[in-house]
Amino acid sequence: MKFNLLLWLCCFAIILVSHGKKADEKNKPSWAKKDIRDFNDADMERLLDQWEEDEEPLEPDELPEHLRPSPQIDFNQVDMSNPENLLKLTKKGKTLMTFVSVMGNPTRDEAETITKLWQTSLWNNHIQAERYMVDDNRAIFMFKDGAQAWEAKDFLVDQEKCESVTIENKVYNGKYSGKKDEL
């Protein structure tokens, strides 16, 4: 008895669902009636637009970098005698890469160990930098917030094994490299 009742309920549910699908099919546009495997790029774009229709907009810090609004800079508050301050303000919130050279003639493993130590020290100071070795004695430090690059530069040039740090094509020589910064 229970089995028959369950069978009838299942059949009734299947009939209701299939009837609802037929009613929905009449209201769908022609592109939506196609099999998903037959969709072209325009159909996929329409589907994506329909999907994103009811979503809330992303917060500015969640947007991809190229869509983020630029920070407003109050030039009255900026010390124009120091161009680095202006650069730091314009790079705030934008990705910035710096090149860091290790002094001497280290092997790749030695340079990687030294730059890894520097990266850890920066992270411990709340300066987030990703590190990529590009040569035996040279690494790229990538900062998600470009304004942090100048704070990192101040730390790096004070390190005993740092030969130079390059930010925005300006070379800052290490304190122990024996070279003077160019003005």
Backbone torsions as a table, in degrees:
resi	resn	phi	psi	omega
1	MET	NA	-48.5	179.4
2	LYS	-64.5	-37.0	179.8
3	PHE	-63.3	-43.2	179.4
4	ASN	-63.4	-41.3	179.4
5	LEU	-64.0	-42.6	178.5
6	LEU	-64.1	-40.3	178.4
7	LEU	-62.9	-43.2	179.4
8	TRP	-65.4	-40.2	178.4
9	LEU	-64.2	-41.0	178.4
10	CYS	-64.0	-44.0	178.7
11	CYS	-62.4	-43.0	179.5
12	PHE	-62.2	-41.9	179.0
13	ALA	-64.4	-40.1	179.1
14	ILE	-64.3	-40.8	179.3
15	ILE	-64.7	-42.5	179.5
16	LEU	-63.8	-43.1	-179.2
17	VAL	-65.5	-44.9	-179.0
18	SER	-67.0	-34.4	177.1
19	HIS	-66.5	-39.5	177.6
20	GLY	-64.7	-37.8	178.7
21	LYS	-65.1	-40.1	179.8
22	LYS	-64.6	-38.5	178.8
23	ALA	-67.1	-38.9	178.3
24	ASP	-67.7	-35.2	-179.1
25	GLU	-60.8	-35.1	-178.7
26	LYS	-68.8	-31.2	-176.7
27	ASN	-87.7	-13.0	-176.2
28	LYS	-75.4	145.6	172.2
29	PRO	-69.6	164.1	-174.5
30	SER	-61.5	-35.7	-177.9
31	TRP	-67.8	-27.3	-178.3
32	ALA	-81.4	-14.7	179.6
33	LYS	-82.2	-13.4	-179.6
34	LYS	-69.5	157.2	171.6
35	ASP	-69.0	141.3	-177.2
36	ILE	-57.0	-29.1	-179.6
37	ARG	-72.3	-16.7	-179.8
38	ASP	-97.7	2.7	-179.4
39	PHE	-67.0	140.2	172.2
40	ASN	-99.8	-176.5	-176.9
41	ASP	-61.3	-40.3	-179.5
42	ALA	-64.3	-40.1	178.1
43	ASP	-64.5	-41.7	178.7
44	MET	-64.5	-37.8	178.4
45	GLU	-65.0	-42.7	176.8
46	ARG	-61.6	-41.6	179.2
47	LEU	-63.2	-42.0	178.0
48	LEU	-64.1	-44.0	178.7
49	ASP	-60.7	-41.5	179.7
50	GLN	-65.7	-37.6	-179.2
51	TRP	-67.3	-41.4	-176.7
52	GLU	-84.2	-2.6	-175.1
53	GLU	-54.7	-46.0	-173.4
54	ASP	-97.3	6.2	-179.4
55	GLU	-77.8	148.2	175.6
56	GLU	-76.5	147.1	178.3
57	PRO	-66.2	150.1	-179.3
58	LEU	-73.8	152.5	173.6
59	GLU	-66.9	152.0	-178.4
60	PRO	-55.4	-35.8	-179.3
61	ASP	-76.9	-10.7	177.2
62	GLU	-94.6	-12.1	-179.7
63	LEU	-71.4	154.6	171.9
64	PRO	-60.3	151.7	-172.7
65	GLU	-55.0	-38.9	-177.0
66	HIS	-71.7	-12.9	178.5
67	LEU	-104.2	-6.4	179.8
68	ARG	-70.7	142.5	174.8
69	PRO	-70.3	143.3	178.6
70	SER	-71.8	143.7	178.6
71	PRO	-66.9	144.5	178.4
72	GLN	-79.4	127.3	-177.5
73	ILE	-108.1	124.4	176.0
74	ASP	-90.8	102.3	-174.8
75	PHE	-68.9	-15.8	175.7
76	ASN	-70.7	-26.4	-178.3
77	GLN	-92.0	-6.0	-175.0
78	VAL	-92.3	134.8	175.5
79	ASP	-78.8	101.4	-176.1
80	MET	-72.2	-12.6	178.9
81	SER	-75.0	-16.6	179.4
82	ASN	-116.8	99.6	-177.3
83	PRO	-64.8	-22.1	177.9
84	GLU	-64.6	-35.8	178.2
85	ASN	-63.4	-40.0	178.6
86	LEU	-66.0	-43.3	177.6
87	LEU	-61.9	-42.6	-180.0
88	LYS	-60.1	-42.0	179.6
89	LEU	-67.8	-38.1	-178.5
90	THR	-74.3	-22.2	179.9
91	LYS	-93.4	-0.7	-179.7
92	LYS	-59.7	124.8	177.6
93	GLY	81.1	0.8	179.8
94	LYS	-111.4	150.0	179.4
95	THR	-70.7	136.7	-179.8
96	LEU	-139.9	137.3	178.3
97	MET	-111.5	139.4	175.5
98	THR	-125.4	149.1	176.2
99	PHE	-101.1	134.5	179.2
100	VAL	-125.7	125.8	179.4
101	SER	-107.0	138.4	178.4
102	VAL	-93.1	136.5	-175.5
103	MET	-73.2	153.5	177.5
104	GLY	86.5	-154.2	-179.5
105	ASN	-126.4	66.7	-175.9
106	PRO	-77.0	157.3	170.8
107	THR	-73.8	166.4	-179.8
108	ARG	-60.1	-40.1	180.0
109	ASP	-64.9	-41.3	178.8
110	GLU	-64.1	-45.2	180.0
111	ALA	-64.4	-38.0	178.8
112	GLU	-65.7	-40.1	178.8
113	THR	-64.1	-44.5	-178.9
114	ILE	-65.1	-47.5	-178.5
115	THR	-68.4	-30.6	176.2
116	LYS	-65.8	-39.3	177.1
117	LEU	-63.5	-43.3	177.7
118	TRP	-62.6	-41.9	179.3
119	GLN	-61.7	-43.2	179.2
120	THR	-63.4	-40.2	178.4
121	SER	-63.6	-39.7	177.6
122	LEU	-64.9	-44.8	179.2
123	TRP	-60.8	-39.3	178.6
124	ASN	-64.9	-21.2	177.9
125	ASN	-99.7	16.9	178.1
126	HIS	63.3	31.5	173.1
127	ILE	-112.1	108.6	-174.7
128	GLN	-87.5	119.5	-179.6
129	ALA	-137.6	133.9	171.5
130	GLU	-93.7	145.2	-174.3
131	ARG	-121.7	132.9	178.5
132	TYR	-134.5	124.0	177.7
133	MET	-76.7	130.0	179.3
134	VAL	-115.7	-13.0	179.2
135	ASP	-155.9	176.8	-179.2
136	ASP	-63.3	-30.6	-178.9
137	ASN	-126.3	21.3	-174.4
138	ARG	-139.3	138.2	179.7
139	ALA	-134.7	156.0	171.9
140	ILE	-103.2	130.3	171.1
141	PHE	-107.4	120.7	-178.2
142	MET	-106.9	126.3	-178.6
143	PHE	-110.0	127.3	176.2
144	LYS	-69.1	-30.8	174.5
145	ASP	-111.6	103.0	-174.1
146	GLY	-58.4	-25.1	-179.9
147	ALA	-64.1	-24.5	179.9
148	GLN	-73.6	-15.7	-177.4
149	ALA	-62.3	-35.0	-178.3
150	TRP	-75.1	-32.9	174.2
151	GLU	-66.4	-40.7	178.0
152	ALA	-64.9	-39.5	179.0
153	LYS	-59.8	-42.3	179.0
154	ASP	-60.3	-38.6	177.7
155	PHE	-70.7	-46.9	-173.1
156	LEU	-65.3	-42.5	-177.4
157	VAL	-67.2	-17.3	176.7
158	ASP	-84.3	-7.2	-178.1
159	GLN	-79.1	142.7	-174.2
160	GLU	-62.4	-34.9	-176.5
161	LYS	-95.7	5.2	-178.1
162	CYS	-85.6	121.1	176.9
163	GLU	-84.1	-48.8	-179.9
164	SER	-162.2	159.1	174.4
165	VAL	-128.0	130.8	-179.4
166	THR	-116.0	120.0	176.7
167	ILE	-125.4	125.9	177.7
168	GLU	50.8	46.1	178.1
169	ASN	64.3	14.3	174.6
170	LYS	-108.5	126.6	-177.1
171	VAL	-93.7	128.4	174.3
172	TYR	-113.6	112.5	-177.8
173	ASN	-77.1	147.7	178.4
174	GLY	-66.9	152.7	-178.4
175	LYS	-60.6	-32.9	-175.6
176	TYR	-102.0	8.8	-177.4
177	SER	-80.6	-17.7	179.8
178	GLY	84.6	-2.9	178.2
179	LYS	-102.1	152.8	177.6
180	LYS	-100.6	146.1	177.1
181	ASP	-65.5	142.5	176.3
182	GLU	-84.9	140.0	178.9
183	LEU	-97.3	NA	NA
